[in-house]
Amino acid sequence: MITGAKTLSKRSQFMIDHHAINTAILTKSFPLSDEQKEAVYSACQNSAFDIIQGSAGAGKSALMDCVANAYKSSGYKVIGCAIAKSAANNLADEANIETFTIAKLLKGTSLAENSILIVDEAGQVSTKDLRKLIDLVNKKNSKLILVGEDKQLDAIEHGGALKYLSQPEILGNTRVETIKRQREPWAREVVANFRDGKAEKSLKVLDEKGLLSFADDAEQTKNLLIEKWNNYRVSNPEKKSLLLAQRWKDVSQLNDRVRSILQAEGKIDSKDVSIKCSVSGKAFTNKFAIGERIRLTKNDYSKNLSNGDLGNIIDIRSQIDGSHNFNVKLDNGNKVIINTSQYCNDEGHLYMTQAYAMTVYSSQGLTIDGDVFIYYTTGMDRANTYVASSRHKDNCNIFVNALEFSESKQITNDVLLNKVIETMSIDKHSQLASKYINKIEKKYGLEIEV
């Protein structure tokens, strides 16, 4: 993978006229910052391999739109890809280019000769998949642009590639640091401090703003979270909101509590159907009703269904064979009919779940025009904290289950806070084996053949 990346970076055939770049920047509906402009120019240089890293909410999609327009106006075909179909769809909307999942791109013939391939959320791409992409781009005499951030969540397996390649001594990268997503300057600073491992500074501000809460155990913490979420929802009907947790069992419990409130208000029909569901290989039973907010959990290209798509159930019809047809209006405007015996795994478990709460990993790439409510537990390291606390445009509300950080309820607030800060500062990012080999070679003066 590394050898292929270096080979790509040494190829020089993709320089385009500065007029095309300037035009792409000037025709954007809003002005780009200086560092966004610099990133656009960097991505449009001669090299066949470029890396653009940027903070969560720094406007990476906007600058990729400029890059795509500059290359398209210069006669190149530009396509995009990402691990998740939802991320690929988002790139398609933001950059106005044809996109694919990485899995589909690698199986097909979508990349033409002498093209530009933009990979979004590149930090989530495994070393093996990135090697395949690099080989494909080399074969097609094309250009590869990686877009993402190595401080956000890593690939599920074989991670660390983006971070390794971004080192100045390997290939380097251009960074866009200034966060734009949050409306208030103090909120952007909170996100930046979480990004940089300065959790204490962030928590101090959140505490002063009334956005940091502690409770004695899981039950009390979730009750407090649901109470504050409900007050926010009622007081801000025009706003969006999202509940986040790291573990699926917590997500399921939060979803159940939210839908109970909405069902009592009549926003969700009182008549339920219970369906066995599957999310990321986990099986459980969900209740669904008309009015339900749902999220799809599997790609099915034949039915135009994408993992991560959000929508609402507008009708449910029982079928003669015992299955159900869910009539769903997706957020993208499409109306689809989902049959529970067709959009399912081999055990008949439906690829769908409620969407009031979701895991932190699933939320990466989302922007919520409102508040986010985070159920905070010990498994959430620096990357999880950064991703969870950067989805919102308005406020990030953190609710800490104190019992997770101490077996005793007698723990003092200062000790508890220090334990939370320590957890939020832990960096669990993967490292390539090559990184360790380099360290050993330098330390002992060795030359290791791989």
C-alpha positions in Angstrom: 0.0 0.0 0.0 2.8 2.4 1.0 4.8 1.6 -2.1 1.8 2.1 -4.4 1.0 5.4 -2.7 4.6 6.7 -3.2 4.5 5.6 -6.8 1.3 7.5 -7.4 2.6 10.6 -5.7 5.6 10.7 -8.0 3.4 10.8 -11.1 3.0 14.3 -12.4 0.3 14.8 -15.0 -2.7 16.4 -13.3 -1.8 20.1 -13.2 -4.7 22.2 -14.4 -4.9 25.9 -15.3 -5.2 28.3 -12.4 -8.0 30.1 -14.1 -10.1 26.9 -13.9 -9.4 26.6 -10.1 -10.2 30.3 -9.5 -13.4 30.0 -11.4 -14.5 27.0 -9.4 -13.8 28.9 -6.1 -15.4 32.1 -7.2 -18.6 30.5 -8.5 -19.2 28.8 -5.1 -22.4 30.2 -3.5 -20.5 31.2 -0.4 -16.9 32.4 0.1 -14.2 29.9 1.0 -11.7 30.7 3.7 -8.0 31.1 2.9 -7.2 27.7 4.2 -10.0 26.1 2.2 -8.7 27.8 -0.9 -5.2 26.6 -0.2 -6.6 23.0 0.1 -8.4 23.3 -3.2 -5.1 24.5 -4.9 -3.2 21.7 -3.2 -5.6 19.0 -4.4 -5.4 20.4 -8.0 -1.7 20.2 -8.4 0.4 17.9 -10.6 0.7 14.9 -8.3 -1.5 11.8 -8.8 -1.9 11.4 -5.0 -3.1 14.1 -2.6 -4.4 14.0 1.0 -6.7 16.7 2.4 -7.4 16.5 6.1 -9.8 18.7 8.0 -11.5 19.1 11.3 -15.0 17.9 11.8 -17.3 20.6 10.4 -14.5 22.5 8.7 -16.1 22.4 5.3 -14.2 19.6 3.5 -17.2 18.8 1.3 -17.5 22.4 0.1 -13.9 22.5 -1.0 -14.2 19.1 -2.7 -17.0 20.6 -4.8 -14.6 23.2 -6.0 -11.9 20.6 -6.7 -14.4 18.5 -8.7 -15.7 21.5 -10.7 -12.1 22.6 -11.5 -11.2 19.2 -12.8 -14.5 18.6 -14.7 -14.1 22.0 -16.4 -10.6 20.9 -17.5 -12.0 17.8 -19.2 -11.5 15.2 -16.5 -14.1 12.7 -15.3 -14.5 12.9 -11.5 -16.1 10.3 -9.3 -16.2 9.7 -5.6 -16.4 6.8 -3.1 -16.6 6.0 0.6 -16.9 3.0 2.8 -20.5 3.7 3.8 -23.2 4.2 1.2 -24.6 7.1 3.2 -21.2 8.9 3.1 -21.0 8.3 -0.6 -24.5 9.7 -1.1 -23.5 12.8 1.0 -20.4 13.3 -1.2 -22.6 13.0 -4.3 -24.9 15.7 -3.0 -22.1 18.1 -1.7 -19.6 17.7 -4.6 -22.2 17.0 -7.4 -20.3 13.9 -8.7 -21.2 10.3 -9.3 -20.3 8.2 -6.2 -20.0 4.6 -5.2 -19.3 2.5 -2.1 -15.7 1.3 -2.2 -16.8 -2.3 -2.4 -18.9 -1.6 -5.5 -16.2 0.5 -7.1 -13.6 -2.2 -6.7 -16.0 -4.8 -8.2 -17.0 -2.7 -11.2 -15.6 -0.7 -14.1 -16.6 2.7 -12.9 -13.1 4.3 -12.9 -12.2 5.4 -16.4 -8.7 6.0 -17.6 -7.2 9.4 -16.6 -9.9 10.2 -14.1 -10.0 11.8 -10.6 -11.1 9.6 -7.7 -12.1 11.4 -4.4 -12.3 9.1 -1.3 -14.4 10.6 1.5 -14.1 9.7 5.2 -10.7 8.2 4.2 -9.8 7.5 7.8 -12.3 4.7 7.9 -10.8 2.9 4.9 -8.8 -0.1 5.9 -5.2 -0.6 4.8 -6.3 -3.6 2.6 -9.0 -1.6 0.8 -6.8 1.4 0.4 -4.1 -0.8 -1.2 -6.8 -2.1 -3.7 -7.9 1.5 -4.5 -4.3 2.6 -5.0 -3.6 -0.4 -7.3 -6.8 0.5 -9.3 -5.9 4.1 -9.7 -2.3 3.2 -10.7 -3.7 0.8 -13.3 -6.1 3.4 -14.7 -3.4 6.1 -14.9 -5.7 8.2 -12.7 -5.4 10.5 -9.6 -6.4 9.7 -6.0 -7.5 12.3 -3.5 -8.1 11.2 0.1 -10.3 13.4 2.2 -10.9 12.8 5.9 -9.3 13.2 9.3 -7.1 10.8 11.2 -8.3 12.2 14.6 -11.8 10.9 14.0 -12.9 7.3 14.2 -10.6 4.8 12.5 -11.3 1.8 10.2 -12.9 -1.1 12.0 -10.0 -3.3 11.1 -6.5 -2.7 9.7 -6.7 1.0 10.5 -4.0 3.7 10.6 -3.3 4.1 6.9 -4.4 7.7 6.5 -2.5 8.8 9.6 0.7 7.0 8.4 0.6 8.4 4.8 -0.2 11.9 6.1 3.2 12.2 7.9 5.4 14.9 6.3 8.2 12.4 5.8 6.0 9.9 4.0 3.6 11.9 1.7 2.3 14.8 3.8 -1.1 16.4 3.7 -2.9 19.8 3.6 -5.1 20.5 6.7 -8.2 22.7 7.1 -8.4 23.4 10.8 -11.0 26.1 11.2 -14.3 24.7 12.3 -17.4 26.2 10.7 -20.3 23.8 11.6 -21.1 25.2 15.1 -22.9 28.6 15.1 -21.2 30.0 18.2 -17.4 30.7 18.5 -17.3 29.1 22.0 -18.9 25.9 20.6 -16.4 25.7 17.8 -13.6 26.1 20.4 -15.1 23.3 22.5 -14.9 20.9 19.5 -11.4 22.0 18.7 -10.2 21.3 22.2 -11.8 17.8 22.2 -10.0 17.2 18.8 -6.7 18.2 20.3 -7.0 16.2 23.5 -7.8 19.2 25.7 -10.9 17.7 27.3 -10.5 19.6 30.5 -11.0 23.0 28.7 -14.0 21.7 26.8 -15.7 20.3 29.9 -15.2 23.5 31.8 -17.0 25.5 29.2 -19.8 22.9 28.8 -20.2 22.9 32.6 -20.5 26.7 32.6 -23.1 26.6 29.9 -25.2 23.9 31.7 -24.4 21.3 29.1 -22.5 18.8 31.3 -24.5 16.5 33.6 -23.6 13.7 36.0 -25.9 11.0 37.5 -25.2 8.1 39.9 -26.0 5.2 37.6 -27.2 4.2 34.1 -30.9 4.5 34.9 -30.6 8.0 36.4 -28.3 9.2 33.6 -30.6 8.0 30.9 -33.6 9.5 32.7 -31.9 12.8 32.9 -30.8 12.7 29.3 -34.3 11.9 28.1 -35.8 14.6 30.3 -33.5 17.3 28.9 -33.9 16.0 25.3 -37.7 16.2 25.7 -37.6 19.7 27.1 -35.4 20.8 24.2 -37.7 19.1 21.6 -40.8 20.7 23.0 -39.2 24.1 23.3 -37.6 24.0 19.8 -40.0 22.2 17.4 -38.2 23.6 14.4 -34.9 22.1 15.4 -33.4 18.7 14.9 -31.9 16.5 17.6 -30.0 13.3 18.0 -29.1 11.0 20.9 -25.7 9.2 20.8 -24.1 6.3 22.7 -21.2 4.1 22.0 -22.9 0.7 22.8 -25.8 -0.8 21.0 -27.6 -1.8 24.1 -27.6 1.8 25.3 -28.8 3.0 21.8 -31.7 0.5 21.9 -32.8 1.6 25.4 -32.7 5.3 24.4 -34.7 4.5 21.2 -37.3 2.7 23.3 -37.6 5.6 25.7 -38.0 8.2 23.0 -40.6 6.3 21.0 -42.6 5.7 24.2 -42.9 9.5 24.7 -43.7 10.1 21.0 -46.3 7.3 21.1 -48.0 8.7 24.1 -48.3 12.0 22.3 -49.8 10.4 19.2 -46.9 11.2 17.0 -46.3 7.5 16.5 -49.3 5.2 16.0 -50.3 3.1 19.1 -50.5 -0.1 16.9 -47.1 -1.8 16.9 -45.6 -4.6 14.9 -42.7 -6.5 16.4 -40.0 -7.5 14.0 -36.6 -9.2 14.5 -33.9 -6.9 13.2 -30.2 -7.0 12.3 -27.7 -4.2 12.7 -24.0 -4.8 12.1 -24.5 -8.5 12.8 -26.4 -7.9 16.0 -29.9 -9.4 16.3 -32.7 -7.9 18.4 -36.4 -7.3 18.3 -37.8 -3.8 17.4 -41.3 -2.4 17.5 -42.4 -0.3 14.5 -45.5 1.8 13.9 -46.8 4.4 11.5 -44.9 7.6 12.1 -41.8 5.8 13.2 -38.4 7.4 12.5 -36.2 4.7 11.1 -32.7 4.1 9.7 -31.8 1.4 7.1 -28.8 -0.8 8.0 -27.8 -2.6 4.8 -27.1 -1.6 1.1 -29.5 -3.2 -1.4 -28.8 -1.7 -4.8 -31.6 -3.6 -6.5 -34.1 -1.9 -4.2 -32.3 1.5 -4.1 -31.8 1.1 -0.4 -28.6 2.4 1.3 -27.1 1.6 4.7 -27.6 4.8 6.8 -30.6 6.2 4.9 -33.0 7.9 7.3 -36.8 8.2 6.9 -40.3 7.9 8.4 -42.8 5.0 8.1 -46.0 6.4 6.5 -47.9 3.1 6.3 -47.7 -0.5 7.3 -49.5 -3.3 5.5 -49.7 -7.0 6.6 -49.1 -9.5 3.8 -50.7 -12.9 3.3 -47.4 -14.7 3.9 -47.0 -13.1 7.3 -44.5 -10.5 6.2 -45.1 -6.7 6.4 -44.7 -4.0 3.8 -43.4 -0.7 5.3 -44.1 2.3 3.2 -41.2 4.6 4.0 -40.5 8.2 2.9 -36.8 8.7 3.0 -35.2 12.0 3.9 -33.8 12.2 0.4 -37.4 12.5 -0.9 -37.7 8.9 -2.2 -40.6 6.8 -1.3 -39.9 3.1 -1.0 -41.7 -0.1 0.0 -39.7 -2.4 2.3 -40.9 -5.9 2.7 -39.7 -7.6 5.9 -39.1 -10.9 4.2 -37.1 -9.5 1.3 -34.9 -6.8 3.0 -33.4 -9.1 5.6 -30.6 -11.6 6.4 -30.7 -15.4 6.0 -32.4 -15.7 9.4 -35.2 -13.3 8.3 -34.0 -10.4 10.4 -35.0 -7.0 8.9 -32.2 -4.5 8.1 -33.8 -1.6 9.9 -33.9 0.1 13.3 -35.2 3.2 15.0 -33.3 6.4 14.4 -33.9 8.6 17.5 -30.6 7.4 18.9 -27.6 5.8 17.1 -24.0 4.7 17.8 -21.2 7.3 17.7 -19.5 5.3 14.9 -22.7 5.5 12.8 -23.0 9.2 13.3 -19.6 10.1 11.8 -20.3 12.4 8.8 -23.7 13.6 10.0 -24.6 17.2 10.7 -27.5 18.0 13.1 -29.1 21.4 12.8 -29.8 21.6 16.5 -28.6 19.8 19.7 -26.9 16.4 20.3 -27.4 14.5 23.5 -24.6 12.1 24.4 -24.8 9.2 26.9 -21.1 9.1 28.0 -19.5 5.8 29.1 -16.0 4.5 29.7 -15.5 3.0 26.3 -15.5 6.4 24.6 -11.9 7.5 23.9 -10.6 10.7 22.4 -11.8 9.9 18.9 -15.3 8.8 20.0 -15.6 12.0 22.1 -14.5 14.2 19.3 -16.9 12.7 16.7 -19.9 12.6 19.2 -19.3 16.2 20.3 -19.0 17.7 16.8 -22.2 16.6 15.1 -24.3 19.6 16.2 -24.8 23.1 15.0 -26.1 24.4 18.3 -25.2 22.6 21.5 -23.5 19.3 22.6 -25.1 18.0 25.8 -23.0 15.3 27.7 -24.5 13.0 30.3 -22.0 11.0 32.4 -22.9 7.7 34.1 -20.7 8.1 37.3 -21.0 4.4 38.2 -19.1 3.5 35.0 -16.1 5.5 36.2 -16.1 4.2 39.8 -17.5 1.2 41.7 -18.4 3.5 44.6 -21.1 6.1 44.6 -19.1 8.0 47.2 -16.6 9.3 44.6 -16.0 13.0 44.8 -16.8 15.3 41.9 -13.2 16.2 41.4 -12.1 12.6 41.2 -15.0 11.8 38.9 -14.2 14.7 36.6 -10.5 13.7 36.4 -11.5 10.1 35.4 -13.7 11.4 32.7 -11.0 13.8 31.4 -8.6 10.9 31.4 -11.0 8.7 29.4 -11.7 11.5 26.9 -7.9 12.0 26.3 -7.0 8.3 25.6 -5.8 7.9 22.0 -6.6 4.4 20.7 -5.9 5.0 17.1 -4.4 2.1 15.1 -0.8 2.3 13.9 0.6 0.5 10.8 3.2 -2.1 11.6 5.5 -0.1 9.3 5.3 2.7 11.9 6.7 0.4 14.6 9.4 -1.0 12.2 10.6 2.5 11.5 10.9 3.2 15.2 12.9 0.0 15.8 15.2 0.8 12.9 15.9 4.3 14.2 16.4 3.1 17.8 18.7 0.2 17.1 20.3 1.3 13.8 18.8 -1.7 12.0 17.4 -2.1 8.5 14.5 -4.5 8.4 13.3 -6.1 5.2 9.5 -6.6 4.9 
